[in-house]
Amino acid sequence: VRENRILNGTELCVGDRDDSNLYISMKLKAAAEIGINANHVRLPKTATEDEVLRRIVEVNENPEVHGLIVQLPLDSINPMDTEKVTNAVAPEKDVDGLTSINAGKLSRGDLQDCFIPCTPKGCMKLISQTGEVAGKNAVVIGRSKIVGAPMHDLLLWSHATVTTCHSKTTDLAAQVGRADILVVGAGKAEMVKGEWLKEGAVVIDCGINHIPDNSKDNGMRVVGDVHYPSAKEKAGFITPVPGGVGPMTVAMLMENTVQSAKRFLKTYQPGKWNISYTKLKPQKPQPSDTAIAHSFTPKTIGRLAREVGLFSEEVEHYGTTRAKVRLEALNRLKTQPDGKYLVVTGITPTPLGEGTTTTTLGLAQALGAHLHVNSFACVRQPSQGSNFGVKGGAVGGGYSQVIPMEEVSLHLTSDTQAVMAASSLVVDTINARVLSESTQSDKVIKNNIIFLSGSVASEMMAVLALSTSLGDMTRRLARMVVAYSRKGKPVTTEDLGISGVLATLMRDAVKPSLMQTMEGTPVFVHTCPLSDIAQGNSSILADQIALKLVGPEGFVVTEAEGGAELGMEKFFDIKCRSSGLHPDVVVMVATVHGLKIHGGGPAVTAGSAMPKEYSAENLTLLENGCSHLKRQLENARAFGLPVIVAINTFSTDTDAELGLVCEQAKLAGALEAVPCSHWAEGGAGAVALGQAVQRAAEIPHQMNFLYDLEMPIDDKIRAIAKSMYGAGDVELLPQAQQKVALFSKQGLGNLPICMAKTHLSLSHDPERKGVPTGFTLPIRDIHANLGAGFLYPLVGTVRLFCLYTKCAHFATSTISKTRKNLMTFSHCHADIVVFSNYVGCVTRPAQ
């Protein structure tokens, strides 16, 4: 209530006992009178112990609730372990003071670091008003955990000489007669007589008993454990029943709740996570990525989830270092304002690697562990490909990577396996359908299905990445076109009757996977659509949940695969259109090595020695390559956002080279250009980048899309080719022209465009580096991914290779020639490979 903050308390009870209801109503009334928002959670008598424990955990984890009371007794028809239930309450919210932790602190005398049970605390308040307690003889009758035992401890730490009496105590009257202070909580009506008392004693009666009384309407009268009529004649001070200790108990409950809120506010910073970070100690010379990853022990994923504000019920553990986050978290946080949204892109990739993912992670580490703002990274899961991950291992590298690296690089949480299982189901269903139709005499169905799209697995991953809910994913899967009839009619998964099964196979895959960086900052690793044939971005759901978790002052750093003209353009025109999210800043990653390649440097071959041009200073070559950076900056700025250039540095970079790139970047329109060393130093090496991003995020901006969806299909393609690639014009080959006419007639002309193009050049030719201009971009064909919700034109000759074979009629003799076939397929110019009338492989463009 103080400082205009709202105090919240929760009362949980099981059953419908009259005495419990009376006590609860008193507490709720008292809370309302002083401005505490009290919430009464009533569970039925049929509630199980697990249900009670789950509700307690919900309240424990809710930062908006400052106090939790479990009303005893637990009135359930099912067995209840009262001790277990009581101890499930978080000690910092245990305003009843009944958990073992609070009881233990009280017994040790840590009175300032625990909650004191309300009845004993109220008794001490009353006793202290009668005079000095220290040195007095005190007698406590009863040893319950609610009254007797804590009362003994309180009197003892107030320096009284304390005797505890109970049912086995001999000569109870003599013990009572020596008491300067008497506290009775035995639960036996009027057991203590007035003649037992020492003259002038302080008597606190905590008993509540019912005895017959015909003068009362209900035939019963409430009395205490002390015979009040005789005791009041001898006692110096005495509490009546009712009306004595009861109101004090309620008052102390309110005081404990206020105290809980005060303690919370001492450490609570609005919008800030209470998160621990790992302090890095980079080694020189730098070990391998594997050695670095293995030198750190990640915190448990449950701890990380709690640190970033996730509830236990929202987290599904896969071991101790990774977990799925349930989409219910997004529903709970829907009223929370979003944080700042950053997208990391880069220049066109080269064989030397630009490090967009490493920069994404390093920036998130800098913002969180060093600049102390909530930060979340959202990256794609590594795709193993047919060569089992030879193109890269863990996500990131050096001291900016996701750990454990083996888990993120292999199965993770089996999302890819779910996609492949769903794809296999489609293939198997069509194989079975074709086989059935080829053997049935019914002319109505015979030879109806003729072929299958070769992009099923790719589109399913794209669907997974673009879905905004489980229902949205289910609808997208249902409208996927997976085959065509002989008459050219599209066949969807809904037509085949398998859309529901596909959604079931992928129902867990839609949940983002939570992991952590080397410095303990959170990361969502989710989905892996490729940028050359799909949108190349991590999932919408990961971004949405992360933006809610970081809060309005936090940052979410997501990546766009490939160069700015490819992954970034698709991020804005496809992903942002589906999500409704608008980024605040674009981070463009460049390297001196990469710019030298774009400046005309010699070819680099994997496994061969690096040409000297890349290890020695060469400003002429670098300045030529900066024209490519300028082109990509123009691409990024086309969307209306401030752009920061992050120069991912290497040990061979010279000050003159770095200075030249910074100068050229600013001349080309970058707001700032910052050299970064996050690979070698972790977040500390990207602090300047983080500060630049923070400044840029405060600049007013208006995000633009590159094209209007209502534009004709060919005009949208032309807009991308001219604005992003620098093409002079676009040539739609006959098959592409036919598709434009067909899709326009079918009402698909308003879908966004996802260009299927090489990621190794601005143009359609992977060998053309730098800034090719004036070329004509050939569009060979156009396909519709209705599930993902975009059209994808095939640019130039899209080379494909066999990922795996899937056909019951694929002969053993052919399988034995797999190695030879792979070599053949990797250089063919077909979109799919078909054996007989069956699809024999799942394909993707060769890199």
Solvent accessible surface area in square Angstrom, and as a share of the most:
residue,aa,sasa,rsa
1,V,81,0.47
2,R,142,0.52
3,E,107,0.48
4,N,150,0.77
5,R,96,0.35
6,I,122,0.62
7,L,8,0.04
8,N,25,0.13
9,G,11,0.11
10,T,5,0.03
11,E,6,0.03
12,L,0,0.00
13,C,5,0.03
14,V,5,0.03
15,G,5,0.05
16,D,87,0.45
17,R,97,0.35
18,D,122,0.63
19,D,74,0.38
20,S,9,0.06
21,N,41,0.21
22,L,117,0.58
23,Y,68,0.26
24,I,4,0.02
25,S,57,0.36
26,M,75,0.34
27,K,8,0.03
28,L,54,0.27
29,K,134,0.57
30,A,20,0.15
31,A,2,0.02
32,A,74,0.58
33,E,126,0.56
34,I,81,0.41
35,G,42,0.41
36,I,10,0.05
37,N,88,0.45
38,A,37,0.29
39,N,82,0.42
40,H,52,0.23
41,V,18,0.10
42,R,108,0.40
43,L,15,0.08
44,P,81,0.51
45,K,92,0.39
46,T,85,0.50
47,A,2,0.02
48,T,57,0.33
49,E,36,0.16
50,D,86,0.45
51,E,67,0.30
52,V,0,0.00
53,L,29,0.14
54,R,136,0.50
55,R,84,0.31
56,I,0,0.00
57,V,53,0.30
58,E,57,0.26
59,V,17,0.10
60,N,29,0.15
61,E,36,0.16
62,N,44,0.23
63,P,72,0.45
64,E,118,0.53
65,V,17,0.10
66,H,17,0.07
67,G,1,0.01
68,L,1,0.00
69,I,15,0.08
70,V,12,0.07
71,Q,17,0.08
72,L,43,0.21
73,P,67,0.42
74,L,22,0.11
75,D,34,0.17
76,S,24,0.15
77,I,121,0.62
78,N,44,0.22
79,P,121,0.76
80,M,39,0.17
81,D,70,0.36
82,T,62,0.36
83,E,79,0.36
84,K,104,0.44
85,V,0,0.00
86,T,15,0.09
87,N,59,0.30
88,A,29,0.23
89,V,6,0.03
90,A,13,0.10
91,P,40,0.25
92,E,112,0.50
93,K,19,0.08
94,D,4,0.02
95,V,1,0.01
96,D,30,0.15
97,G,1,0.01
98,L,39,0.19
99,T,3,0.01
100,S,59,0.38
101,I,93,0.47
102,N,4,0.02
103,A,49,0.38
104,G,26,0.25
105,K,48,0.20
106,L,3,0.02
107,S,58,0.37
108,R,154,0.56
109,G,25,0.24
110,D,51,0.26
111,L,47,0.23
112,Q,162,0.72
113,D,83,0.43
114,C,4,0.02
115,F,2,0.01
116,I,23,0.12
117,P,5,0.03
118,C,6,0.03
119,T,20,0.12
120,P,0,0.00
121,K,27,0.12
122,G,0,0.00
123,C,0,0.00
124,M,26,0.12
125,K,80,0.34
126,L,40,0.20
127,I,1,0.00
128,S,62,0.40
129,Q,141,0.63
130,T,42,0.24
131,G,41,0.39
132,E,121,0.54
133,V,14,0.08
134,A,41,0.31
135,G,64,0.61
136,K,76,0.32
137,N,67,0.34
138,A,1,0.01
139,V,6,0.03
140,V,1,0.00
141,I,4,0.02
142,G,10,0.09
143,R,142,0.52
144,S,52,0.34
145,K,143,0.61
146,I,82,0.41
147,V,20,0.12
148,G,0,0.00
149,A,41,0.32
150,P,8,0.05
151,M,0,0.00
152,H,52,0.23
153,D,24,0.13
154,L,10,0.05
155,L,0,0.00
156,L,80,0.40
157,W,101,0.35
158,S,34,0.22
159,H,134,0.60
160,A,6,0.05
161,T,85,0.50
162,V,25,0.15
163,T,55,0.32
164,T,45,0.26
165,C,1,0.00
166,H,56,0.25
167,S,104,0.67
168,K,158,0.67
169,T,36,0.21
170,T,114,0.66
171,D,99,0.51
172,L,31,0.16
173,A,36,0.28
174,A,38,0.29
175,Q,47,0.21
176,V,1,0.00
177,G,28,0.27
178,R,134,0.49
179,A,1,0.00
180,D,33,0.17
181,I,6,0.03
182,L,1,0.00
183,V,0,0.00
184,V,0,0.00
185,G,18,0.17
186,A,46,0.36
187,G,57,0.54
188,K,130,0.55
189,A,41,0.32
190,E,36,0.16
191,M,34,0.15
192,V,0,0.00
193,K,76,0.32
194,G,3,0.03
195,E,123,0.55
196,W,63,0.22
197,L,5,0.02
198,K,84,0.36
199,E,129,0.58
200,G,44,0.42
201,A,3,0.03
202,V,13,0.08
203,V,0,0.00
204,I,5,0.02
205,D,5,0.03
206,C,23,0.14
207,G,5,0.04
208,I,125,0.63
209,N,18,0.09
210,H,111,0.49
211,I,35,0.18
212,P,112,0.70
213,D,26,0.13
214,N,153,0.79
215,S,95,0.61
216,K,95,0.40
217,D,159,0.82
218,N,118,0.61
219,G,24,0.23
220,M,73,0.32
221,R,92,0.33
222,V,49,0.28
223,V,10,0.06
224,G,4,0.04
225,D,0,0.00
226,V,3,0.02
227,H,55,0.25
228,Y,83,0.32
229,P,74,0.47
230,S,36,0.23
231,A,0,0.00
232,K,100,0.42
233,E,133,0.60
234,K,59,0.25
235,A,17,0.13
236,G,43,0.41
237,F,111,0.46
238,I,38,0.19
239,T,13,0.08
240,P,55,0.35
241,V,33,0.19
242,P,100,0.63
243,G,53,0.51
244,G,11,0.10
245,V,11,0.06
246,G,30,0.29
247,P,68,0.43
248,M,40,0.18
249,T,12,0.07
250,V,9,0.05
251,A,44,0.34
252,M,13,0.06
253,L,4,0.02
254,M,18,0.08
255,E,68,0.31
256,N,0,0.00
257,T,7,0.04
258,V,48,0.28
259,Q,53,0.24
260,S,6,0.04
261,A,3,0.02
262,K,89,0.38
263,R,71,0.26
264,F,64,0.27
265,L,44,0.22
266,K,171,0.73
267,T,114,0.67
268,Y,80,0.30
269,Q,109,0.48
270,P,89,0.56
271,G,39,0.38
272,K,81,0.34
273,W,35,0.12
274,N,142,0.73
275,I,28,0.14
276,S,41,0.27
277,Y,65,0.25
278,T,58,0.34
279,K,172,0.73
280,L,23,0.11
281,K,160,0.68
282,P,56,0.35
283,Q,100,0.45
284,K,176,0.75
285,P,128,0.80
286,Q,45,0.20
287,P,40,0.25
288,S,69,0.44
289,D,49,0.26
290,T,61,0.35
291,A,48,0.37
292,I,2,0.01
293,A,6,0.05
294,H,114,0.51
295,S,71,0.46
296,F,38,0.16
297,T,131,0.76
298,P,30,0.19
299,K,27,0.12
300,T,74,0.43
301,I,0,0.00
302,G,12,0.12
303,R,103,0.38
304,L,0,0.00
305,A,4,0.03
306,R,144,0.53
307,E,22,0.10
308,V,1,0.00
309,G,34,0.33
310,L,3,0.02
311,F,17,0.07
312,S,57,0.37
313,E,85,0.38
314,E,4,0.02
315,V,14,0.08
316,E,52,0.23
317,H,103,0.46
318,Y,70,0.27
319,G,55,0.53
320,T,95,0.55
321,T,15,0.09
322,R,54,0.20
323,A,0,0.00
324,K,0,0.00
325,V,0,0.00
326,R,85,0.31
327,L,29,0.14
328,E,85,0.38
329,A,0,0.00
330,L,31,0.16
331,N,98,0.50
332,R,85,0.31
333,L,22,0.11
334,K,145,0.61
335,T,122,0.71
336,Q,59,0.26
337,P,78,0.49
338,D,58,0.30
339,G,11,0.11
340,K,42,0.18
341,Y,6,0.02
342,L,0,0.00
343,V,0,0.00
344,V,0,0.00
345,T,0,0.00
346,G,0,0.00
347,I,2,0.01
348,T,0,0.00
349,P,31,0.20
350,T,10,0.06
351,P,88,0.55
352,L,37,0.18
353,G,34,0.33
354,E,10,0.05
355,G,24,0.23
356,T,23,0.13
357,T,33,0.19
358,T,15,0.09
359,T,0,0.00
360,T,0,0.00
361,L,0,0.00
362,G,0,0.00
363,L,0,0.00
364,A,0,0.00
365,Q,0,0.00
366,A,0,0.00
367,L,0,0.00
368,G,0,0.00
369,A,15,0.11
370,H,66,0.30
371,L,38,0.19
372,H,117,0.52
373,V,20,0.12
374,N,7,0.04
375,S,1,0.01
376,F,0,0.00
377,A,0,0.00
378,C,0,0.00
379,V,0,0.00
380,R,27,0.10
381,Q,5,0.02
382,P,30,0.19
383,S,19,0.12
384,Q,52,0.23
385,G,28,0.27
386,S,61,0.40
387,N,83,0.43
388,F,146,0.61
389,G,20,0.19
390,V,110,0.63
391,K,107,0.45
392,G,40,0.39
393,G,40,0.39
394,A,16,0.13
395,V,8,0.05
396,G,20,0.20
397,G,5,0.05
398,G,0,0.00
399,Y,5,0.02
400,S,0,0.00
401,Q,0,0.00
402,V,0,0.00
403,I,3,0.02
404,P,27,0.17
405,M,24,0.11
406,E,78,0.35
407,E,48,0.22
408,V,0,0.00
409,S,19,0.12
410,L,75,0.37
411,H,111,0.49
412,L,3,0.02
413,T,6,0.04
414,S,51,0.33
415,D,1,0.01
416,T,41,0.24
417,Q,68,0.30
418,A,18,0.14
419,V,3,0.01
420,M,47,0.21
421,A,46,0.35
422,A,0,0.00
423,S,0,0.00
424,S,25,0.16
425,L,46,0.23
426,V,0,0.00
427,V,5,0.03
428,D,63,0.33
429,T,30,0.18
430,I,8,0.04
431,N,24,0.12
432,A,60,0.47
433,R,77,0.28
434,V,23,0.13
435,L,87,0.43
436,S,46,0.30
437,E,1,0.01
438,S,60,0.39
439,T,94,0.55
440,Q,86,0.38
441,S,106,0.69
442,D,73,0.38
443,K,179,0.76
444,V,131,0.75
445,I,60,0.31
446,K,97,0.41
447,N,58,0.30
448,N,53,0.27
449,I,7,0.04
450,I,60,0.30
451,F,92,0.38
452,L,7,0.04
453,S,30,0.19
454,G,10,0.10
455,S,18,0.12
456,V,8,0.04
457,A,10,0.08
458,S,23,0.15
459,E,5,0.02
460,M,0,0.00
461,M,14,0.06
462,A,0,0.00
463,V,0,0.00
464,L,0,0.00
465,A,1,0.01
466,L,1,0.00
467,S,0,0.00
468,T,43,0.25
469,S,43,0.28
470,L,78,0.39
471,G,33,0.31
472,D,21,0.11
473,M,0,0.00
474,T,48,0.28
475,R,140,0.51
476,R,21,0.08
477,L,0,0.00
478,A,21,0.16
479,R,101,0.37
480,M,0,0.00
481,V,13,0.07
482,V,0,0.00
483,A,0,0.00
484,Y,61,0.23
485,S,9,0.06
486,R,141,0.51
487,K,194,0.82
488,G,47,0.45
489,K,136,0.58
490,P,46,0.29
491,V,14,0.08
492,T,27,0.15
493,T,0,0.00
494,E,103,0.46
495,D,89,0.46
496,L,24,0.12
497,G,60,0.58
498,I,15,0.08
499,S,10,0.07
500,G,44,0.43
501,V,77,0.44
502,L,0,0.00
503,A,10,0.08
504,T,80,0.46
505,L,72,0.36
506,M,0,0.00
507,R,139,0.51
508,D,58,0.30
509,A,3,0.02
510,V,2,0.01
511,K,30,0.13
512,P,0,0.00
513,S,0,0.00
514,L,0,0.00
515,M,0,0.00
516,Q,2,0.01
517,T,1,0.00
518,M,2,0.01
519,E,3,0.01
520,G,2,0.02
521,T,1,0.00
522,P,1,0.00
523,V,0,0.00
524,F,0,0.00
525,V,0,0.00
526,H,0,0.00
527,T,1,0.00
528,C,11,0.07
529,P,3,0.02
530,L,19,0.10
531,S,3,0.02
532,D,7,0.04
533,I,18,0.09
534,A,1,0.01
535,Q,1,0.01
536,G,0,0.00
537,N,0,0.00
538,S,1,0.01
539,S,0,0.00
540,I,0,0.00
541,L,1,0.00
542,A,0,0.00
543,D,0,0.00
544,Q,30,0.13
545,I,0,0.00
546,A,0,0.00
547,L,3,0.01
548,K,32,0.14
549,L,10,0.05
550,V,1,0.01
551,G,1,0.01
552,P,54,0.34
553,E,119,0.54
554,G,0,0.00
555,F,9,0.04
556,V,0,0.00
557,V,0,0.00
558,T,0,0.00
559,E,7,0.03
560,A,0,0.00
561,E,38,0.17
562,G,9,0.09
563,G,0,0.00
564,A,0,0.00
565,E,0,0.00
566,L,1,0.00
567,G,0,0.00
568,M,0,0.00
569,E,1,0.00
570,K,0,0.00
571,F,0,0.00
572,F,0,0.00
573,D,0,0.00
574,I,2,0.01
575,K,1,0.00
576,C,2,0.01
577,R,56,0.20
578,S,42,0.27
579,S,17,0.11
580,G,57,0.55
581,L,24,0.12
582,H,91,0.40
583,P,0,0.00
584,D,23,0.12
585,V,0,0.00
586,V,0,0.00
587,V,0,0.00
588,M,0,0.00
589,V,0,0.00
590,A,0,0.00
591,T,0,0.00
592,V,1,0.00
593,H,9,0.04
594,G,0,0.00
595,L,0,0.00
596,K,2,0.01
597,I,12,0.06
598,H,10,0.04
599,G,13,0.12
600,G,63,0.61
601,G,14,0.13
602,P,51,0.32
603,A,92,0.71
604,V,28,0.16
605,T,86,0.50
606,A,98,0.76
607,G,90,0.87
608,S,70,0.45
609,A,97,0.75
610,M,85,0.38
611,P,34,0.21
612,K,150,0.63
613,E,46,0.21
614,Y,2,0.01
615,S,59,0.38
616,A,54,0.42
617,E,89,0.40
618,N,47,0.24
619,L,70,0.35
620,T,98,0.57
621,L,24,0.12
622,L,0,0.00
623,E,91,0.41
624,N,80,0.41
625,G,0,0.00
626,C,4,0.03
627,S,54,0.35
628,H,1,0.00
629,L,1,0.01
630,K,104,0.44
631,R,39,0.14
632,Q,0,0.00
633,L,0,0.00
634,E,75,0.34
635,N,0,0.00
636,A,0,0.00
637,R,123,0.45
638,A,43,0.33
639,F,0,0.00
640,G,28,0.27
641,L,8,0.04
642,P,18,0.11
643,V,2,0.01
644,I,0,0.00
645,V,0,0.00
646,A,0,0.00
647,I,0,0.00
648,N,10,0.05
649,T,29,0.17
650,F,79,0.33
651,S,119,0.77
652,T,56,0.33
653,D,20,0.10
654,T,42,0.25
655,D,129,0.67
656,A,49,0.38
657,E,1,0.01
658,L,27,0.14
659,G,38,0.36
660,L,27,0.13
661,V,0,0.00
662,C,23,0.14
663,E,94,0.42
664,Q,47,0.21
665,A,0,0.00
666,K,112,0.47
667,L,133,0.66
668,A,11,0.09
669,G,28,0.27
670,A,7,0.06
671,L,77,0.38
672,E,40,0.18
673,A,12,0.09
674,V,13,0.07
675,P,59,0.37
676,C,2,0.01
677,S,32,0.21
678,H,0,0.00
679,W,111,0.39
680,A,30,0.24
681,E,72,0.32
682,G,0,0.00
683,G,0,0.00
684,A,52,0.40
685,G,12,0.12
686,A,1,0.00
687,V,37,0.22
688,A,53,0.41
689,L,0,0.00
690,G,0,0.00
691,Q,72,0.32
692,A,0,0.00
693,V,0,0.00
694,Q,52,0.23
695,R,128,0.47
696,A,0,0.00
697,A,7,0.05
698,E,123,0.55
699,I,64,0.33
700,P,124,0.78
701,H,65,0.29
702,Q,129,0.57
703,M,13,0.06
704,N,67,0.34
705,F,74,0.31
706,L,35,0.17
707,Y,9,0.03
708,D,82,0.43
709,L,51,0.25
710,E,134,0.60
711,M,60,0.27
712,P,80,0.50
713,I,2,0.01
714,D,42,0.22
715,D,53,0.28
716,K,0,0.00
717,I,0,0.00
718,R,67,0.25
719,A,23,0.18
720,I,0,0.00
721,A,0,0.00
722,K,91,0.38
723,S,46,0.29
724,M,0,0.00
725,Y,1,0.00
726,G,11,0.11
727,A,8,0.06
728,G,40,0.38
729,D,63,0.33
730,V,10,0.06
731,E,85,0.38
732,L,21,0.10
733,L,56,0.28
734,P,93,0.58
735,Q,95,0.42
736,A,0,0.00
737,Q,102,0.45
738,Q,123,0.55
739,K,42,0.18
740,V,24,0.14
741,A,66,0.51
742,L,76,0.38
743,F,10,0.04
744,S,60,0.39
745,K,177,0.75
746,Q,87,0.39
747,G,53,0.51
748,L,30,0.15
749,G,19,0.18
750,N,71,0.36
751,L,36,0.18
752,P,14,0.09
753,I,0,0.00
754,C,0,0.00
755,M,0,0.00
756,A,1,0.01
757,K,4,0.02
758,T,31,0.18
759,H,27,0.12
760,L,42,0.21
761,S,0,0.00
762,L,1,0.01
763,S,0,0.00
764,H,54,0.24
765,D,48,0.25
766,P,34,0.22
767,E,138,0.62
768,R,93,0.34
769,K,64,0.27
770,G,7,0.07
771,V,49,0.28
772,P,9,0.06
773,T,89,0.52
774,G,60,0.58
775,F,17,0.07
776,T,67,0.39
777,L,0,0.00
778,P,27,0.17
779,I,0,0.00
780,R,56,0.20
781,D,4,0.02
782,I,0,0.00
783,H,54,0.24
784,A,16,0.13
785,N,6,0.03
786,L,38,0.19
787,G,0,0.00
788,A,2,0.02
789,G,16,0.15
790,F,0,0.00
791,L,0,0.00
792,Y,18,0.07
793,P,0,0.00
794,L,8,0.04
795,V,6,0.03
796,G,9,0.09
797,T,87,0.50
798,V,12,0.07
799,R,91,0.33
800,L,9,0.05
801,F,32,0.13
802,C,6,0.03
803,L,54,0.27
804,Y,63,0.24
805,T,50,0.29
806,K,61,0.26
807,C,21,0.13
808,A,100,0.78
809,H,109,0.49
810,F,20,0.08
811,A,54,0.42
812,T,111,0.65
813,S,71,0.46
814,T,35,0.20
815,I,89,0.45
816,S,91,0.59
817,K,116,0.49
818,T,52,0.30
819,R,204,0.74
820,K,144,0.61
821,N,30,0.15
822,L,63,0.31
823,M,128,0.57
824,T,80,0.46
825,F,25,0.10
826,S,28,0.18
827,H,116,0.52
828,C,31,0.19
829,H,108,0.48
830,A,46,0.36
831,D,44,0.23
832,I,46,0.23
833,V,18,0.10
834,V,65,0.37
835,F,46,0.19
836,S,97,0.63
837,N,97,0.50
838,Y,24,0.09
839,V,13,0.07
840,G,0,0.00
841,C,1,0.01
842,V,15,0.08
843,T,11,0.07
844,R,25,0.09
845,P,11,0.07
846,A,27,0.21
847,Q,92,0.41
